[in-house]
Amino acid sequence: MVQSVGGFADDSIMPRPNRRRRARAGSVDSLPSGRYRARVTDSLGDRVVLDGSPFDTPDAAWQAVHEFYADTGRGQYVPRADAQTPLKDVWSSYLAGLGGKPNTVKDRQRFEAAVITGTAMSKTQAQRAREETRYRTAVKAHTEAAQRAAAGLEPRRGAPLPQIVVPSTVKVERMILGAIPVGRVTSDIASRWVRSLVADGIAPVTIDKWWGYLHQVLKHAKRQRMILEIPIEEGSPLPRGTLAQAKKPHYFLTLREMVELTLGARPHEALLIEAVLWSGLRSGEVRGLAEPAILDGRGLLSVEASVSDDTTGVHWLAPKTLSSMRHVPIPTPITYALAREGRGPGVPIFEGAWGTWMRGGVLNDAWNRARTSAGLLGHPADPSPGRRKAPTPHDARATGASLLFALGASVPEVQQWLGHSNAILTLNVYSEVQRWGMADPVVTEVKNLGLPLPEALNEVYRQAWDVYGPQVANDYRWNP
């Protein structure tokens, strides 16, 4: 039978007047086990059992009642139900009313899918899926080649046979935080979460960004009286210098590979691929090109906008930074071709569905088709770290910087061409260019002519097609 135990055994713990006033809201019950349960009325008027119940002695139970009301008066008490709120619900509460640019919204959606809900595939799982796809494709190609050889037929013309690489068997479980109560998030749990991200191969820049989101969520929980203190520190969770050392190596394309990519593209996508290869623009800047941006008389592109897309649609925005608003010299034949594609002021040159701005996935798909047709899939044994993977559209920016440096351009010129807000970013590319950048006899010959940069680019473009165009056309055949 549960019996109520009133009062304190020692009045030094709580004076009698306070004891009577507190006792009207708090109570201590004797349990059959011989221990004592403390109950109080919280700020919502609900009767709740205090944390720590049952207690060994009634004095300890009444002391807990006293401390509860003292902490409540100082604003230092967190109801147990609030502390048990799952982190996914705190994240939803944090997102309510938040705005921001589409890029920011997309980053939050990636964080939610990867960390809160766990609906996104881990990087290790995605890499394994890609490896399995490449393995099946390579095995199929080699099997077909062996069958043709056995039948006495000539090998198919086109890209060389891909190398058979057995998929990795490493499994990494990424830690999901959504179901963890916000009151139980500790620095140890956060550290283990970061270690799981590192083991999964998540980029340090992404880990740093996701740590910032976690800190903001816990800060929101503190403002909502769900926790008393934020258990993690603000700032990067990674060792000093990790972000600087985590720079991904670039795949520096050769002039021949640039020609191969263009010829490997579908006819209606070839101009898009050339614009990516020779302009040095970001993906969103290429997709944001419209007729007024084509200064065809001067061989320049005027970068005045960028396109970003998320689940809500495609958005035409200002460039990433003020320094991104610039005039970019590119080969004159490309500017003429872009000008011919113009459909009027403000109308996108590279249209997406229903004449709207093109989504990033459409550009990536066109690039991947051209890359596969050209056989540029990377080689694990390549001495250049960047060429061990397949090239991406972003690698075209580094290739453009490499070309400019090879033609004798200065760091400020390349910085303006790339739209970098900080010269350190350009210098990071330059340091990589010095070792793995472009070294082509065509570029060397043009550099020796001493032409201004726009004219030098035109000459490199012309000679690249004169020298490598016929070779690529003979060696590769695009299969629609």
C-alpha positions as CSV (number, residue, x, y, z in Angstrom):
1,M,0.0,0.0,0.0
2,V,1.3,3.4,-0.9
3,Q,1.2,5.9,2.0
4,S,1.9,9.6,2.0
5,V,4.9,10.7,4.0
6,G,4.6,14.4,5.0
7,G,7.3,16.8,6.3
8,F,11.0,16.7,6.8
9,A,12.8,14.7,9.5
10,D,15.3,17.6,9.9
11,D,14.0,21.1,9.8
12,S,17.5,22.3,8.8
13,I,16.8,20.9,5.3
14,M,13.7,23.1,4.8
15,P,12.2,25.5,7.4
16,R,8.7,24.7,8.5
17,P,6.9,27.6,6.8
18,N,8.5,26.7,3.5
19,R,7.8,23.0,4.1
20,R,4.1,23.7,4.5
21,R,3.9,25.9,1.4
22,R,5.8,23.3,-0.7
23,A,3.9,20.4,0.6
24,R,0.7,21.7,-0.9
25,A,2.3,21.1,-4.4
26,G,4.7,18.3,-3.7
27,S,4.3,15.0,-2.0
28,V,6.3,11.9,-1.0
29,D,4.8,8.5,-1.1
30,S,6.0,5.3,0.7
31,L,6.2,2.4,-1.7
32,P,5.8,-1.3,-0.7
33,S,9.4,-1.8,-1.5
34,G,10.4,0.4,1.4
35,R,11.5,3.3,-0.8
36,Y,10.0,6.7,-1.4
37,R,8.5,8.3,-4.5
38,A,8.6,12.1,-4.9
39,R,5.8,13.8,-6.9
40,V,5.3,17.5,-7.8
41,T,3.0,19.7,-9.8
42,D,4.9,21.1,-12.8
43,S,4.4,24.4,-14.6
44,L,1.5,22.9,-16.7
45,G,-0.4,21.8,-13.6
46,D,0.4,18.1,-14.2
47,R,1.4,15.7,-11.4
48,V,4.8,14.2,-12.3
49,V,7.2,11.9,-10.6
50,L,10.6,13.5,-10.1
51,D,13.8,12.2,-11.7
52,G,15.7,9.9,-9.3
53,S,12.5,8.3,-7.8
54,P,12.3,6.1,-5.8
55,F,14.5,7.4,-3.0
56,D,16.0,5.5,-0.1
57,T,14.8,7.9,2.6
58,P,11.9,10.4,2.9
59,D,14.4,13.2,3.6
60,A,16.1,12.5,0.2
61,A,12.7,12.6,-1.5
62,W,11.6,15.8,0.1
63,Q,15.0,17.3,-0.7
64,A,14.3,16.5,-4.4
65,V,10.9,18.3,-4.1
66,H,12.6,21.3,-2.6
67,E,15.3,21.4,-5.3
68,F,12.7,21.0,-8.0
69,Y,10.8,24.2,-6.9
70,A,14.1,26.0,-6.3
71,D,15.3,25.2,-9.8
72,T,11.9,26.1,-11.2
73,G,12.1,29.5,-9.6
74,R,15.5,30.1,-11.1
75,G,14.4,28.8,-14.5
76,Q,16.8,25.9,-14.3
77,Y,14.4,23.0,-14.4
78,V,13.7,21.0,-17.5
79,P,10.5,18.8,-17.5
80,R,11.3,15.1,-18.2
81,A,8.9,15.0,-21.1
82,D,10.6,17.9,-22.9
83,A,14.1,16.3,-22.3
84,Q,12.7,13.1,-23.9
85,T,11.7,14.9,-27.1
86,P,13.4,13.1,-30.1
87,L,16.0,15.1,-31.9
88,K,13.9,14.8,-35.2
89,D,11.0,16.6,-33.5
90,V,13.4,19.3,-32.3
91,W,14.8,19.6,-35.8
92,S,11.2,20.1,-37.2
93,S,10.6,22.7,-34.6
94,Y,13.8,24.5,-35.5
95,L,13.0,24.5,-39.2
96,A,9.6,26.0,-38.6
97,G,9.8,29.6,-39.8
98,L,13.3,29.4,-41.2
99,G,13.9,30.8,-44.7
100,G,17.1,31.1,-46.6
101,K,18.5,30.7,-50.1
102,P,17.7,27.5,-52.0
103,N,21.3,26.3,-51.6
104,T,20.9,26.6,-47.8
105,V,17.5,24.8,-47.9
106,K,19.1,22.0,-50.0
107,D,22.0,21.7,-47.4
108,R,19.4,21.4,-44.6
109,Q,17.5,18.7,-46.6
110,R,20.7,16.7,-47.1
111,F,21.5,17.0,-43.4
112,E,18.0,15.8,-42.5
113,A,18.1,12.8,-44.8
114,A,21.6,11.8,-43.8
115,V,21.6,12.5,-40.1
116,I,18.0,13.0,-38.7
117,T,15.8,10.5,-40.6
118,G,18.5,8.3,-42.2
119,T,16.6,8.0,-45.5
120,A,19.7,8.9,-47.5
121,M,22.0,6.2,-48.6
122,S,25.4,6.4,-46.8
123,K,28.4,7.3,-48.9
124,T,29.9,3.8,-48.4
125,Q,26.6,2.2,-49.7
126,A,26.5,4.6,-52.7
127,Q,30.1,3.9,-53.5
128,R,29.5,0.2,-53.3
129,A,26.5,0.5,-55.6
130,R,28.6,2.4,-58.2
131,E,31.4,-0.1,-57.9
132,E,28.9,-3.0,-58.5
133,T,27.4,-1.2,-61.5
134,R,30.9,-0.6,-63.0
135,Y,31.8,-4.2,-62.3
136,R,28.8,-5.6,-64.1
137,T,29.3,-3.2,-67.0
138,A,33.0,-4.2,-67.3
139,V,32.3,-7.9,-67.1
140,K,29.6,-7.6,-69.7
141,A,31.9,-5.7,-72.0
142,H,34.8,-8.3,-71.6
143,T,32.4,-11.2,-72.1
144,E,31.0,-9.6,-75.3
145,A,34.6,-9.0,-76.6
146,A,35.6,-12.6,-75.8
147,Q,32.5,-13.9,-77.7
148,R,33.3,-11.7,-80.7
149,A,36.9,-12.9,-80.7
150,A,35.8,-16.6,-80.5
151,A,33.5,-16.0,-83.5
152,G,36.3,-14.5,-85.5
153,L,34.8,-11.0,-85.5
154,E,36.7,-7.8,-85.2
155,P,36.5,-5.9,-81.9
156,R,33.9,-3.1,-81.7
157,R,35.2,0.4,-82.4
158,G,34.8,2.8,-79.6
159,A,36.2,3.4,-76.1
160,P,38.7,0.8,-74.8
161,L,37.4,-2.0,-72.6
162,P,37.0,-0.9,-69.0
163,Q,39.1,-2.5,-66.3
164,I,37.4,-5.1,-64.1
165,V,37.6,-4.0,-60.5
166,V,36.0,-6.2,-57.8
167,P,33.6,-4.1,-55.5
168,S,34.7,-3.4,-52.0
169,T,33.2,-5.5,-49.2
170,V,33.7,-2.9,-46.4
171,K,30.6,-2.0,-44.5
172,V,30.3,1.2,-42.5
173,E,27.2,2.0,-40.4
174,R,26.5,5.7,-40.2
175,M,25.1,6.9,-36.9
176,I,21.5,8.3,-37.1
177,L,20.6,10.9,-34.4
178,G,16.9,11.5,-35.1
179,A,15.5,9.0,-32.5
180,I,17.8,10.1,-29.7
181,P,16.1,12.2,-27.0
182,V,17.5,15.7,-27.0
183,G,18.3,15.4,-23.3
184,R,20.5,12.4,-23.9
185,V,22.7,14.0,-26.5
186,T,26.2,14.3,-25.0
187,S,29.6,15.3,-26.3
188,D,30.5,11.6,-26.3
189,I,27.5,10.7,-28.6
190,A,28.4,13.6,-30.8
191,S,32.0,12.5,-31.1
192,R,31.0,9.0,-32.0
193,W,28.7,10.4,-34.6
194,V,31.5,12.4,-36.1
195,R,33.8,9.3,-36.2
196,S,31.0,7.4,-38.0
197,L,30.9,10.2,-40.6
198,V,34.7,10.1,-41.1
199,A,34.6,6.3,-41.4
200,D,31.8,6.7,-44.0
201,G,34.0,8.9,-46.1
202,I,32.0,12.1,-45.7
203,A,34.0,15.2,-46.7
204,P,35.5,17.2,-43.8
205,V,33.7,20.4,-45.1
206,T,30.4,18.6,-45.0
207,I,31.1,17.2,-41.5
208,D,32.0,20.7,-40.4
209,K,28.7,22.1,-41.8
210,W,26.6,19.3,-40.3
211,W,28.2,19.9,-36.9
212,G,27.1,23.5,-37.2
213,Y,23.5,22.4,-37.9
214,L,23.6,20.0,-34.8
215,H,24.8,22.9,-32.6
216,Q,22.0,25.1,-33.9
217,V,19.4,22.5,-33.1
218,L,20.7,22.0,-29.6
219,K,20.8,25.8,-29.2
220,H,17.2,25.9,-30.2
221,A,16.4,23.1,-27.7
222,K,18.0,25.2,-25.0
223,R,15.9,28.3,-25.9
224,Q,12.8,26.1,-25.7
225,R,13.8,24.8,-22.2
226,M,14.3,21.3,-23.4
227,I,17.9,21.2,-22.1
228,L,19.9,23.4,-19.7
229,E,23.2,23.5,-21.5
230,I,24.4,22.8,-25.0
231,P,26.6,19.6,-24.7
232,I,28.8,20.3,-27.7
233,E,31.1,23.2,-28.4
234,E,30.6,25.6,-31.4
235,G,33.2,25.3,-34.1
236,S,34.8,22.5,-36.1
237,P,34.9,19.1,-34.5
238,L,37.8,18.1,-36.6
239,P,41.5,18.5,-35.7
240,R,43.1,21.8,-36.7
241,G,44.2,21.8,-40.3
242,T,41.9,19.0,-41.4
243,L,39.8,21.1,-43.6
244,A,42.8,22.6,-45.4
245,Q,44.3,19.1,-45.9
246,A,41.0,17.6,-47.1
247,K,41.0,19.3,-50.5
248,K,39.9,16.9,-53.2
249,P,42.4,16.3,-56.0
250,H,41.2,17.5,-59.4
251,Y,41.0,15.6,-62.6
252,F,43.0,17.8,-65.1
253,L,41.7,17.0,-68.5
254,T,44.0,17.1,-71.5
255,L,43.1,18.9,-74.8
256,R,42.5,15.5,-76.4
257,E,40.1,14.5,-73.6
258,M,38.3,17.8,-74.0
259,V,37.7,17.1,-77.7
260,E,36.7,13.5,-76.8
261,L,34.1,14.7,-74.3
262,T,32.6,17.1,-76.9
263,L,32.4,14.4,-79.6
264,G,31.1,11.9,-77.1
265,A,28.1,14.1,-76.3
266,R,24.8,13.9,-78.0
267,P,24.5,16.4,-80.8
268,H,22.1,18.7,-79.0
269,E,24.2,18.5,-75.8
270,A,27.7,19.2,-77.4
271,L,27.5,23.0,-77.0
272,L,26.5,22.6,-73.3
273,I,29.6,20.3,-72.8
274,E,31.9,22.8,-74.6
275,A,30.5,25.7,-72.5
276,V,31.4,23.8,-69.3
277,L,34.8,22.8,-70.6
278,W,36.1,26.1,-71.9
279,S,34.3,28.8,-69.8
280,G,35.5,27.8,-66.3
281,L,31.9,28.6,-65.0
282,R,30.2,26.8,-62.2
283,S,27.3,24.5,-63.1
284,G,24.7,27.0,-62.0
285,E,26.4,29.8,-63.9
286,V,26.4,27.8,-67.1
287,R,22.7,27.0,-66.7
288,G,22.0,30.7,-65.9
289,L,23.3,32.0,-69.2
290,A,20.8,34.1,-71.2
291,E,21.1,36.1,-74.4
292,P,22.4,39.4,-72.8
293,A,25.3,37.5,-71.3
294,I,26.8,36.7,-74.7
295,L,29.2,39.4,-75.7
296,D,30.0,37.7,-78.9
297,G,31.7,40.7,-80.5
298,R,34.3,40.6,-77.8
299,G,34.6,36.9,-77.1
300,L,33.4,37.3,-73.6
301,L,30.7,35.8,-71.3
302,S,29.1,38.2,-68.8
303,V,28.3,36.2,-65.7
304,E,25.4,38.0,-64.0
305,A,23.3,35.2,-62.5
306,S,23.3,31.6,-61.3
307,V,20.7,28.9,-61.2
308,S,20.0,26.7,-58.2
309,D,17.4,24.0,-57.9
310,D,15.8,22.1,-55.0
311,T,12.6,20.3,-54.3
312,T,10.6,23.5,-54.6
313,G,11.8,24.2,-58.1
314,V,14.5,26.0,-60.1
315,H,15.6,29.4,-59.0
316,W,17.4,32.2,-60.9
317,L,19.6,34.0,-58.4
318,A,22.5,36.4,-58.0
319,P,25.9,34.8,-58.4
320,K,27.5,33.1,-55.4
321,T,29.6,36.1,-54.4
322,L,30.2,39.6,-55.7
323,S,33.4,38.5,-57.3
324,S,31.4,36.0,-59.3
325,M,29.9,38.8,-61.4
326,R,32.6,39.0,-64.1
327,H,33.4,38.9,-67.8
328,V,35.0,35.6,-68.8
329,P,37.1,35.2,-72.0
330,I,36.3,32.0,-73.9
331,P,37.0,30.9,-77.5
332,T,35.1,33.0,-80.0
333,P,33.5,30.1,-81.9
334,I,31.7,29.1,-78.7
335,T,30.4,32.6,-78.1
336,Y,29.1,32.7,-81.7
337,A,27.4,29.3,-81.1
338,L,25.9,30.5,-77.8
339,A,24.6,33.7,-79.4
340,R,22.9,31.7,-82.2
341,E,21.1,29.7,-79.5
342,G,19.7,32.9,-77.8
343,R,15.9,33.1,-77.8
344,G,15.5,36.6,-76.4
345,P,16.5,38.6,-73.3
346,G,16.1,36.7,-70.1
347,V,15.4,33.4,-71.9
348,P,17.8,30.6,-70.9
349,I,20.1,29.4,-73.6
350,F,20.2,25.9,-72.1
351,E,16.6,25.2,-71.4
352,G,15.2,22.6,-69.1
353,A,11.7,21.1,-69.0
354,W,8.9,23.3,-70.5
355,G,11.4,26.1,-71.4
356,T,12.5,26.8,-67.8
357,W,16.0,26.9,-66.4
358,M,17.9,23.7,-66.6
359,R,18.3,21.6,-63.4
360,G,21.7,20.5,-62.3
361,G,20.8,16.9,-62.7
362,V,20.2,17.4,-66.4
363,L,23.6,18.9,-66.9
364,N,25.3,16.1,-64.9
365,D,23.4,13.5,-66.9
366,A,24.6,15.0,-70.2
367,W,28.2,15.2,-68.8
368,N,28.1,11.5,-67.6
369,R,26.8,10.3,-71.0
370,A,29.7,12.1,-72.8
371,R,32.2,10.9,-70.2
372,T,31.1,7.3,-70.6
373,S,31.1,7.5,-74.4
374,A,34.7,8.9,-74.3
375,G,35.8,6.2,-71.8
376,L,37.0,8.7,-69.2
377,L,36.2,6.7,-66.1
378,G,39.5,7.1,-64.2
379,H,42.1,4.6,-63.4
380,P,42.9,3.5,-59.8
381,A,46.6,3.2,-60.6
382,D,47.1,6.6,-62.2
383,P,49.9,8.5,-60.6
384,S,47.8,11.7,-60.5
385,P,45.3,11.3,-57.5
386,G,42.6,13.3,-59.3
387,R,42.7,11.0,-62.4
388,R,41.9,7.9,-60.3
389,K,38.3,8.9,-60.4
390,A,36.0,9.9,-63.3
391,P,36.1,13.7,-64.1
392,T,33.2,15.9,-63.0
393,P,31.9,19.2,-64.4
394,H,33.7,20.9,-61.5
395,D,37.0,19.5,-62.7
396,A,36.5,21.5,-65.9
397,R,37.0,24.6,-63.8
398,A,40.3,23.3,-62.6
399,T,41.2,22.3,-66.1
400,G,40.5,25.8,-67.3
401,A,42.7,27.3,-64.6
402,S,45.4,24.9,-65.6
403,L,45.1,26.0,-69.2
404,L,45.3,29.7,-68.2
405,F,48.4,29.1,-66.0
406,A,50.0,27.1,-68.8
407,L,49.5,30.1,-71.2
408,G,51.2,32.4,-68.7
409,A,48.2,34.0,-66.9
410,S,48.9,35.5,-63.5
411,V,47.1,34.5,-60.3
412,P,44.9,37.6,-60.2
413,E,43.8,36.9,-63.8
414,V,42.9,33.3,-63.1
415,Q,41.2,34.4,-59.8
416,Q,39.0,36.8,-61.8
417,W,38.3,34.2,-64.5
418,L,37.2,31.6,-61.9
419,G,35.3,34.1,-59.8
420,H,37.1,33.3,-56.6
421,S,36.5,35.7,-53.7
422,N,39.8,34.8,-52.1
423,A,43.2,34.5,-53.8
424,I,44.0,31.6,-51.5
425,L,41.5,29.5,-53.3
426,T,43.2,30.2,-56.6
427,L,46.6,29.5,-55.1
428,N,45.4,26.1,-53.9
429,V,44.5,25.3,-57.5
430,Y,47.8,26.7,-58.7
431,S,49.8,24.5,-56.3
432,E,48.1,21.5,-57.7
433,V,48.5,22.7,-61.3
434,Q,52.2,23.0,-60.8
435,R,52.4,19.2,-60.4
436,W,49.5,17.7,-62.3
437,G,48.4,20.5,-64.6
438,M,48.2,20.7,-68.3
439,A,51.4,20.0,-70.3
440,D,50.5,19.8,-74.0
441,P,52.7,20.7,-77.0
442,V,49.8,22.7,-78.5
443,V,49.6,24.9,-75.4
444,T,53.4,25.3,-75.3
445,E,53.5,26.3,-79.0
446,V,50.7,28.9,-78.4
447,K,52.4,30.3,-75.3
448,N,55.6,30.9,-77.3
449,L,53.6,33.1,-79.7
450,G,53.2,35.7,-77.0
451,L,49.5,36.4,-77.8
452,P,47.1,38.2,-75.4
453,L,45.1,35.8,-73.3
454,P,41.8,35.9,-75.3
455,E,43.6,35.4,-78.6
456,A,45.7,32.6,-77.0
457,L,42.6,30.8,-75.9
458,N,41.2,31.1,-79.5
459,E,44.4,29.7,-80.9
460,V,44.5,26.8,-78.4
461,Y,40.9,25.9,-79.3
462,R,41.5,26.0,-83.0
463,Q,44.7,23.9,-82.8
464,A,43.1,21.4,-80.4
465,W,40.4,20.6,-82.9
466,D,42.8,20.7,-85.9
467,V,45.2,18.3,-84.2
468,Y,43.0,16.0,-82.0
469,G,39.7,16.3,-83.8
470,P,40.5,13.9,-86.7
471,Q,42.3,11.5,-84.4
472,V,39.3,11.3,-82.0
473,A,36.8,11.0,-84.8
474,N,38.8,8.0,-86.2
475,D,39.4,6.3,-82.8
476,Y,36.0,6.7,-81.2
477,R,32.5,6.3,-82.5
478,W,29.5,7.6,-80.6
479,N,26.6,5.2,-80.3
480,P,23.3,6.9,-79.8
